[in-house]
Amino acid sequence: MAFAELLDRAGGVGLFQALQVFTLFLPSVLVPSHMLIENFSAAVPSHRCWVPLLDNSTAQAGVPGALGPKDFLTVSIPPGPNNEPHRCRRFRQPQWQLLDPNGTATNWSEAATEPCVDGWVYDRSTFTSTFVSEWDLVCDHKGLKPIGQSLYMTGLLIGSFSWGLLSNRFGRKWILNLCCLQVALANIGMIFVSHFFIYCGLRVLSAFAISGIIMTSGMLLVEWTTTRRRAVTMTILGCFYGLGQMALGALAFTLRDWRTLQVAVSTPFFAIFLICWWLPESARWLIITGKPEQGLQELHKVAKINGHKEATKSLTIEVLMSSMEEEMTSAKGRRSVLELFLVPTLRWRTCIMSLVCFSQVTSYYGLVLDLQNLGNDIFLLQVLFGAVDLLARSITAFLLSFLGRRTTLASFQAMAGLSILANKLVPQDPTVTLFLCPDWQTLRTVFAVLGKGCFGIIFSCVSVYKPELYPTSLRTFCSGEILQEPSARPRAALVKCPPSPRLLPTVPSLPQESPESPCNNPRAPRATDGKPVV
């Protein structure tokens, strides 16, 4: 592999790679916070209709007798599911007969009820404010919340296509810095809005930029890391995402107001925007796109940081051009993204990976964006999800070394699918009990945590495996097109019922990994012009 040899001359894996990983720590930790923040900022608190007897002291003063809040609630709010106060209906007039234990009380369903025409009263014991309670996205308007989530996924979809193309044209570093600034500005703008759809528009802009951060940070790490250390590097990056999920749970527990939480996860991106300027551009991208002099400068810079100052003399433009000649020639022959569908080998890989990632992303977001239906303590559950994700990602490098890319991906796809299927089969009726498991909620949480751990391994495996299947000139576009495209289309369905990812028959069709990238392996499929598919 030509560029790998150049990278080895520049020190291989050394101080520069360590500093690069450390620099990308902050954005990688904060990205999950933005993707999962609506578990807290959009949490739906307990609520009921506003009624004068309960919420107007003047109305209460006009009621004779010694009645307490529970009595006022009984005559004002009809019972709902599980005999709790109804969340979306109230009595038009107080039903005093319901307080008579000896009389024949009129069935509440026969009494006239009406919607919450005067608004709602929210339980603020868990959250002082969410945008659901601020904009009353409950009852007849509860459908707006999943619409907002779908729009966010649409932003990821648009960004995955756009940034993939732009990063191939303008470079990884510039796109990373631009996306960090856009995330900071868009999210800070959210705290000043007073309308839900303006908030959604800013969320789309934020999602658009988040896609760019995910892609470009991963590509910079892949293209500045030797092949034998790539799995470890991407595993470390994946562990940062797990830490970010844990940090979000702790931060949301501390900051119970959604605007304050939004500020806390957004302002660091201004600092990240400034810090990331020191990162060198991908030398491989510079060489492939016809800028060998700049690529050589970046290689010299990395060699100095790694302590290989003599490499500045041995790494010359002649050596560089000689080493990269074949790869540059084949890259010039195929620059269009249409090659993903015109070249048979790339077309087959694209179709298979699209199916794999469709099941992966659909099920993952259906699981992690549904915390309120999995348990009562969503803060603890978020930290638990992050912890198991961190543990799972930390062992991915060992699994890839012993089992290989394809076997690891296939087996854990199957395990994740079985965990989600088992979760859906667990009864949700708390009155149904079993001797071996009297608490169904705990069992559902166990299956959800197990599935979340499987997804951690799957994401890390795909982040290593997928770049090895595609040429440099198409790598960032493939990362976006395959990873993010499926997440927007099934968004409305996965919020309530995440499907099961079971694509074992397709995964073994992918090529097994080799010590070098398959795109540059001499045994890799050849194009019609006799050049390797690079």
VMD Tcl script that draws the C-alpha trace (Angstrom):
set ca {
  {0.00 0.00 0.00}
  {1.79 3.10 -1.29}
  {0.55 5.73 1.14}
  {1.03 3.40 4.10}
  {4.71 3.25 3.24}
  {4.90 7.06 3.16}
  {3.13 7.21 6.50}
  {5.58 4.72 7.99}
  {8.46 6.94 6.84}
  {6.77 9.85 8.65}
  {6.82 7.92 11.92}
  {3.88 5.56 11.53}
  {1.84 5.93 14.71}
  {3.43 8.39 17.11}
  {2.92 11.63 18.99}
  {0.99 13.24 16.15}
  {-1.62 10.48 16.07}
  {-2.00 10.72 19.85}
  {-2.49 14.50 19.64}
  {-4.97 14.06 16.80}
  {-7.05 11.60 18.83}
  {-6.93 13.92 21.84}
  {-8.03 16.90 19.69}
  {-11.00 14.98 18.33}
  {-11.97 13.88 21.84}
  {-14.17 16.90 22.55}
  {-16.28 16.87 19.37}
  {-16.64 13.10 19.60}
  {-17.84 13.32 23.21}
  {-20.33 16.10 22.44}
  {-21.81 14.67 19.23}
  {-23.93 12.04 21.09}
  {-25.26 14.81 23.35}
  {-26.73 16.62 20.35}
  {-28.14 13.49 18.78}
  {-29.76 12.22 22.00}
  {-30.51 15.47 23.82}
  {-34.23 15.23 23.06}
  {-34.47 12.33 25.50}
  {-34.33 15.13 28.07}
  {-35.15 18.43 26.34}
  {-38.23 16.80 24.77}
  {-39.22 14.62 27.71}
  {-42.98 14.47 28.24}
  {-43.79 15.25 31.90}
  {-46.97 14.12 33.59}
  {-49.73 16.60 32.88}
  {-53.44 17.29 33.23}
  {-55.89 19.93 32.14}
  {-55.92 23.29 33.88}
  {-59.12 23.56 35.93}
  {-60.30 26.47 38.12}
  {-60.97 24.38 41.25}
  {-57.41 23.10 41.34}
  {-55.45 25.99 39.89}
  {-57.42 29.10 40.84}
  {-57.44 30.04 44.52}
  {-60.47 32.31 44.04}
  {-62.58 29.44 42.71}
  {-61.49 27.22 45.60}
  {-62.52 29.85 48.15}
  {-66.10 29.75 46.87}
  {-66.48 26.03 47.60}
  {-68.13 25.28 50.98}
  {-66.77 22.52 53.20}
  {-63.31 21.20 53.85}
  {-62.21 19.63 50.61}
  {-58.63 18.80 49.68}
  {-56.78 18.79 46.36}
  {-57.59 15.11 45.83}
  {-61.31 15.83 46.07}
  {-61.06 18.72 43.64}
  {-59.14 16.47 41.25}
  {-61.84 13.79 41.44}
  {-64.68 16.15 40.52}
  {-62.70 18.04 37.87}
  {-60.70 15.44 35.92}
  {-62.11 12.11 34.67}
  {-60.01 9.00 35.18}
  {-57.83 7.92 32.31}
  {-55.82 4.77 31.60}
  {-54.76 2.83 34.71}
  {-57.28 4.92 36.69}
  {-54.92 7.90 36.70}
  {-56.22 11.42 36.03}
  {-56.91 11.85 32.33}
  {-54.19 13.87 30.60}
  {-56.27 15.39 27.83}
  {-59.87 15.71 29.07}
  {-61.68 17.51 31.87}
  {-65.27 17.79 33.07}
  {-67.18 20.78 31.78}
  {-68.72 21.20 35.23}
  {-67.56 19.77 38.60}
  {-69.11 16.33 39.22}
  {-69.82 16.62 42.95}
  {-71.76 13.33 43.02}
  {-68.47 11.48 42.56}
  {-67.55 12.43 46.17}
  {-70.56 10.64 47.68}
  {-69.43 7.14 48.72}
  {-72.98 6.00 49.59}
  {-74.85 7.47 46.65}
  {-75.16 6.19 43.16}
  {-72.56 8.20 41.36}
  {-73.11 8.99 37.74}
  {-70.70 7.15 35.56}
  {-68.04 9.66 34.61}
  {-68.22 8.68 30.94}
  {-71.83 9.87 30.85}
  {-70.86 13.30 32.06}
  {-69.90 15.92 29.51}
  {-66.18 16.29 29.09}
  {-64.11 18.62 26.97}
  {-60.50 19.03 25.82}
  {-58.03 21.14 27.77}
  {-59.24 24.47 26.42}
  {-57.37 26.47 29.09}
  {-54.06 24.67 28.73}
  {-52.26 22.14 30.88}
  {-50.56 21.87 34.25}
  {-47.24 19.98 34.17}
  {-45.37 18.01 36.80}
  {-42.08 19.87 37.27}
  {-40.54 17.55 39.85}
  {-38.25 15.91 37.26}
  {-37.73 18.68 34.71}
  {-38.25 22.36 35.42}
  {-38.80 22.92 31.71}
  {-38.85 20.97 28.45}
  {-39.87 22.32 25.08}
  {-42.81 19.89 25.19}
  {-44.19 21.68 28.25}
  {-43.19 25.11 26.94}
  {-45.00 24.72 23.61}
  {-47.72 22.30 24.84}
  {-46.79 19.45 22.50}
  {-49.21 17.06 24.19}
  {-52.61 15.52 23.47}
  {-53.79 16.70 20.05}
  {-50.35 18.23 19.37}
  {-48.21 15.29 20.51}
  {-47.58 14.34 16.89}
  {-45.35 17.40 16.47}
  {-42.57 15.90 18.60}
  {-41.86 12.93 16.28}
  {-42.12 15.31 13.32}
  {-39.32 17.34 14.89}
  {-37.24 14.19 15.30}
  {-37.89 13.22 11.69}
  {-36.75 16.65 10.54}
  {-33.55 16.18 12.53}
  {-32.92 12.89 10.75}
  {-33.62 14.64 7.47}
  {-30.85 17.09 8.33}
  {-28.50 14.14 8.90}
  {-29.52 12.72 5.54}
  {-28.92 15.95 3.62}
  {-25.65 16.55 5.44}
  {-24.36 13.05 4.75}
  {-24.70 13.57 1.01}
  {-23.57 17.18 0.96}
  {-20.54 17.01 3.23}
  {-19.33 13.84 1.53}
  {-19.17 15.66 -1.78}
  {-17.82 18.89 -0.31}
  {-15.09 17.19 1.69}
  {-13.87 15.46 -1.45}
  {-13.70 18.84 -3.16}
  {-12.45 21.14 -0.38}
  {-10.82 18.78 2.08}
  {-11.59 17.17 5.42}
  {-10.09 19.81 7.72}
  {-12.02 22.80 6.36}
  {-15.31 20.94 6.48}
  {-14.68 19.81 10.07}
  {-14.04 23.36 11.24}
  {-17.01 24.77 9.37}
  {-19.32 22.12 10.82}
  {-18.13 22.79 14.39}
  {-18.92 26.49 13.98}
  {-22.33 25.74 12.45}
  {-23.26 23.40 15.30}
  {-22.33 26.05 17.87}
  {-24.30 28.85 16.17}
  {-27.38 26.76 15.38}
  {-27.70 25.31 18.87}
  {-27.10 28.59 20.65}
  {-29.79 30.10 18.44}
  {-32.31 27.53 19.74}
  {-32.37 29.03 23.22}
  {-33.75 32.31 21.85}
  {-36.58 30.94 19.71}
  {-40.20 31.15 20.78}
  {-41.80 28.91 18.15}
  {-41.49 25.16 17.71}
  {-41.00 25.17 13.93}
  {-38.19 27.72 14.15}
  {-36.58 25.40 16.69}
  {-36.98 22.53 14.21}
  {-35.30 24.57 11.48}
  {-32.27 25.18 13.69}
  {-32.20 21.49 14.64}
  {-32.03 20.62 10.94}
  {-29.05 22.96 10.53}
  {-27.40 21.37 13.56}
  {-28.01 17.85 12.24}
  {-26.66 18.93 8.86}
  {-23.38 19.91 10.52}
  {-23.26 16.92 12.89}
  {-23.07 14.63 9.86}
  {-20.01 16.50 8.67}
  {-18.29 16.21 12.04}
  {-18.90 12.47 12.23}
  {-17.62 11.85 8.70}
  {-14.62 14.14 8.58}
  {-13.29 13.28 12.03}
  {-13.48 9.59 11.18}
  {-11.86 10.09 7.80}
  {-9.00 12.16 9.23}
  {-8.26 9.42 11.74}
  {-8.46 6.66 9.12}
  {-6.27 8.47 6.60}
  {-3.57 9.43 9.13}
  {-3.37 6.00 10.77}
  {-1.50 2.93 9.53}
  {-3.62 -0.05 8.59}
  {-2.50 -2.24 11.47}
  {-3.41 0.45 14.03}
  {-6.63 1.57 12.38}
  {-8.95 -0.73 14.33}
  {-7.51 0.45 17.66}
  {-7.80 4.11 16.66}
  {-11.41 3.80 15.55}
  {-12.21 1.83 18.69}
  {-10.88 4.72 20.77}
  {-13.03 7.12 18.78}
  {-16.04 4.88 19.43}
  {-15.26 4.85 23.16}
  {-15.46 8.65 23.08}
  {-19.05 8.33 21.86}
  {-19.82 6.05 24.81}
  {-18.31 8.56 27.22}
  {-20.43 11.26 25.59}
  {-23.61 9.32 26.27}
  {-22.66 8.89 29.92}
  {-21.78 12.57 30.18}
  {-25.16 13.53 28.72}
  {-27.00 11.55 31.40}
  {-24.98 13.20 34.18}
  {-25.32 16.67 32.65}
  {-29.08 16.33 32.15}
  {-29.43 15.18 35.77}
  {-27.68 18.37 36.88}
  {-29.38 20.78 34.47}
  {-33.13 20.21 34.43}
  {-34.03 23.18 32.20}
  {-33.84 22.41 28.49}
  {-32.40 25.77 27.48}
  {-29.62 25.57 30.06}
  {-28.81 22.03 28.91}
  {-28.73 23.24 25.30}
  {-26.20 25.94 26.17}
  {-24.02 23.49 28.09}
  {-23.62 21.08 25.16}
  {-23.27 23.82 22.50}
  {-20.81 26.45 23.73}
  {-17.79 24.07 23.77}
  {-18.03 23.89 19.96}
  {-16.78 27.48 19.73}
  {-13.56 26.35 21.45}
  {-13.42 23.20 19.31}
  {-13.68 25.39 16.19}
  {-10.50 27.19 17.23}
  {-8.61 24.14 18.49}
  {-9.11 22.05 15.35}
  {-7.29 24.56 13.13}
  {-3.92 23.01 14.03}
  {-4.91 19.65 12.50}
  {-3.16 19.00 9.17}
  {-5.19 18.23 6.10}
  {-5.28 14.63 4.91}
  {-2.06 14.17 2.92}
  {-3.56 11.26 1.06}
  {-6.51 13.37 -0.09}
  {-4.16 16.18 -1.16}
  {-2.05 13.79 -3.23}
  {-5.02 12.04 -4.83}
  {-6.61 15.39 -5.80}
  {-3.47 16.63 -7.54}
  {-1.82 18.66 -4.76}
  {1.33 16.63 -4.05}
  {3.37 19.63 -2.84}
  {0.85 20.40 -0.11}
  {0.58 16.72 0.74}
  {4.36 16.55 1.13}
  {4.29 19.57 3.45}
  {1.71 17.86 5.66}
  {3.79 14.68 5.75}
  {6.86 16.70 6.79}
  {4.83 18.38 9.52}
  {3.66 15.02 10.87}
  {7.20 13.59 10.67}
  {8.54 16.46 12.79}
  {5.83 16.01 15.41}
  {6.58 12.27 15.52}
  {10.28 12.99 16.04}
  {11.42 11.77 12.60}
  {13.08 14.95 11.39}
  {15.31 13.00 9.01}
  {12.17 12.09 7.08}
  {11.99 15.67 5.80}
  {15.07 14.89 3.73}
  {14.18 11.37 2.62}
  {10.57 12.26 1.81}
  {10.89 14.22 -1.42}
  {8.41 15.02 -4.14}
  {10.10 12.43 -6.37}
  {9.68 9.69 -3.77}
  {6.10 10.72 -3.17}
  {5.16 10.75 -6.86}
  {6.87 7.42 -7.45}
  {5.10 5.75 -4.52}
  {1.65 7.14 -5.34}
  {1.81 6.99 -9.13}
  {-0.43 3.96 -9.57}
  {-2.98 5.12 -7.00}
  {-3.12 8.64 -8.47}
  {-3.61 7.26 -11.99}
  {-6.50 5.02 -11.01}
  {-8.07 7.76 -8.86}
  {-8.03 10.20 -11.77}
  {-9.91 7.70 -13.86}
  {-12.83 7.52 -11.43}
  {-13.89 10.62 -9.57}
  {-17.66 10.44 -9.98}
  {-19.91 9.03 -7.28}
  {-21.67 7.18 -10.08}
  {-18.79 4.70 -9.90}
  {-20.50 3.31 -6.80}
  {-23.18 1.95 -9.11}
  {-21.31 1.53 -12.40}
  {-18.42 -0.63 -11.16}
  {-19.89 -4.09 -10.37}
  {-17.75 -4.70 -7.28}
  {-18.49 -1.30 -5.75}
  {-22.17 -1.57 -6.66}
  {-22.48 -4.92 -4.88}
  {-20.67 -3.66 -1.78}
  {-22.78 -0.50 -1.70}
  {-26.05 -2.41 -1.87}
  {-25.04 -4.83 0.87}
  {-23.68 -2.16 3.21}
  {-26.78 -0.03 2.62}
  {-28.98 -2.90 3.80}
  {-26.74 -3.59 6.78}
  {-26.68 0.05 7.84}
  {-30.40 0.47 7.20}
  {-31.18 -2.14 9.83}
  {-28.44 -0.83 12.10}
  {-29.42 2.85 12.12}
  {-33.16 2.23 12.18}
  {-33.01 -0.07 15.17}
  {-30.39 1.99 17.01}
  {-32.32 5.26 16.95}
  {-35.56 3.48 17.76}
  {-33.88 2.16 20.89}
  {-31.91 5.15 22.18}
  {-34.63 7.75 21.53}
  {-37.25 5.82 23.50}
  {-35.86 6.02 27.04}
  {-39.13 7.11 28.66}
  {-40.79 3.88 27.58}
  {-37.93 1.75 28.90}
  {-37.76 2.94 32.50}
  {-38.68 5.58 35.02}
  {-35.17 6.88 35.73}
  {-34.07 8.04 32.28}
  {-30.92 9.69 33.70}
  {-29.63 6.39 35.09}
  {-30.71 4.58 31.94}
  {-28.79 7.03 29.75}
  {-25.64 6.55 31.84}
  {-26.14 2.79 31.74}
  {-26.51 2.87 27.96}
  {-23.32 4.90 27.70}
  {-21.42 2.57 30.02}
  {-22.38 -0.60 28.13}
  {-21.62 1.17 24.85}
  {-18.17 2.12 26.16}
  {-17.52 -1.43 27.31}
  {-18.69 -2.91 24.03}
  {-16.66 -0.55 21.87}
  {-13.54 -1.09 23.97}
  {-13.48 -4.80 23.11}
  {-14.17 -4.28 19.41}
  {-10.49 -4.16 18.46}
  {-9.93 -7.57 20.04}
  {-12.99 -9.02 18.32}
  {-11.82 -7.70 14.97}
  {-8.39 -9.20 15.50}
  {-9.65 -12.67 16.42}
  {-12.92 -12.95 14.48}
  {-12.39 -10.57 11.58}
  {-14.60 -7.78 10.25}
  {-17.27 -9.80 8.50}
  {-17.83 -12.42 11.22}
  {-18.00 -9.78 13.96}
  {-20.47 -7.67 12.00}
  {-22.75 -10.59 11.12}
  {-22.85 -12.15 14.59}
  {-23.57 -8.96 16.50}
  {-26.17 -7.84 13.95}
  {-27.99 -11.08 14.74}
  {-27.60 -10.61 18.52}
  {-28.90 -7.04 18.35}
  {-31.90 -8.17 16.33}
  {-32.73 -10.96 18.77}
  {-32.44 -8.56 21.73}
  {-34.87 -6.09 20.19}
  {-37.26 -8.87 19.21}
  {-37.17 -10.26 22.75}
  {-37.78 -6.75 24.11}
  {-40.91 -6.39 22.01}
  {-42.21 -9.80 23.09}
  {-41.99 -8.99 26.81}
  {-45.50 -8.15 28.11}
  {-46.04 -4.50 28.93}
  {-48.99 -5.18 31.22}
  {-47.65 -4.90 34.80}
  {-50.44 -7.19 36.06}
  {-49.01 -10.14 34.11}
  {-46.44 -11.90 36.32}
  {-44.17 -14.90 36.01}
  {-42.49 -16.82 38.79}
  {-39.01 -16.40 37.33}
  {-39.50 -12.72 36.46}
  {-42.02 -10.77 38.52}
  {-40.79 -7.45 37.07}
  {-41.24 -7.20 33.30}
  {-39.88 -3.68 33.19}
  {-36.50 -4.86 34.48}
  {-36.40 -7.62 31.88}
  {-37.16 -5.16 29.09}
  {-34.37 -2.91 30.33}
  {-31.92 -5.84 30.35}
  {-32.76 -6.71 26.74}
  {-32.47 -3.04 25.73}
  {-29.05 -2.70 27.38}
  {-27.86 -5.92 25.72}
  {-29.01 -4.63 22.34}
  {-27.33 -1.30 22.96}
  {-24.04 -3.05 23.66}
  {-24.33 -5.00 20.41}
  {-24.91 -1.77 18.51}
  {-21.75 -0.30 20.04}
  {-19.71 -3.15 18.57}
  {-21.54 -2.92 15.24}
  {-20.88 0.81 14.85}
  {-17.19 0.41 15.67}
  {-16.88 -2.52 13.29}
  {-18.56 -0.65 10.45}
  {-16.41 2.44 11.03}
  {-13.30 0.30 10.49}
  {-14.61 -2.04 7.82}
  {-16.46 0.36 5.53}
  {-13.56 2.72 4.64}
  {-11.52 -0.33 3.68}
  {-14.11 -1.28 1.06}
  {-14.02 1.98 -0.90}
  {-11.43 4.09 -2.75}
  {-10.12 7.30 -1.19}
  {-11.87 9.56 -3.70}
  {-15.28 8.12 -2.76}
  {-14.67 7.27 0.89}
  {-16.37 10.21 2.60}
  {-19.36 10.09 0.27}
  {-19.78 6.38 1.01}
  {-19.54 7.05 4.74}
  {-22.41 9.50 4.52}
  {-24.56 7.75 1.92}
  {-24.43 4.39 3.65}
  {-24.47 5.43 7.29}
  {-27.02 8.22 7.33}
  {-29.38 7.73 4.40}
  {-31.50 4.99 5.97}
  {-32.03 6.90 9.21}
  {-34.43 9.47 7.81}
  {-36.85 7.40 5.80}
  {-38.21 5.10 8.54}
  {-37.99 7.75 11.27}
  {-41.70 8.06 12.00}
  {-42.06 4.31 12.50}
  {-38.96 3.64 14.58}
  {-39.89 6.12 17.34}
  {-42.56 3.73 18.61}
  {-41.59 0.34 17.22}
  {-37.96 -0.28 16.30}
  {-37.67 -3.12 13.81}
  {-35.27 -6.01 14.07}
  {-31.98 -5.94 12.15}
  {-31.47 -9.47 10.83}
  {-29.43 -9.43 7.65}
  {-27.21 -12.45 8.11}
  {-27.68 -13.75 4.54}
  {-26.28 -10.55 3.05}
  {-23.30 -9.92 5.32}
  {-21.17 -12.95 4.33}
  {-21.25 -11.67 0.74}
  {-18.88 -8.90 1.77}
  {-15.16 -9.59 1.26}
  {-13.09 -10.62 4.25}
  {-10.55 -8.07 5.38}
  {-6.86 -8.42 4.65}
  {-3.75 -6.97 6.33}
  {-4.04 -4.13 3.86}
  {-7.10 -2.29 2.68}
  {-9.09 -4.34 0.14}
  {-9.13 -1.31 -2.10}
  {-5.37 -1.59 -2.48}
  {-4.92 -5.34 -2.11}
  {-3.37 -6.99 -5.15}
  {-6.05 -9.67 -4.88}
  {-8.85 -7.11 -4.98}
  {-11.20 -7.10 -8.01}
  {-9.84 -5.32 -11.04}
  {-11.55 -2.72 -13.16}
  {-11.85 -3.01 -16.94}
  {-8.73 -0.93 -17.51}
  {-6.60 -3.38 -15.58}
  {-6.04 -0.99 -12.66}
  {-6.85 -1.93 -9.07}
  {-10.09 -0.51 -7.67}
  {-8.53 2.31 -5.61}
}
mol new
graphics top color blue
foreach p $ca { graphics top sphere $p radius 0.5 }
foreach p [lrange $ca 0 end-1] q [lrange $ca 1 end] { graphics top cylinder $p $q radius 0.2 }
display resetview
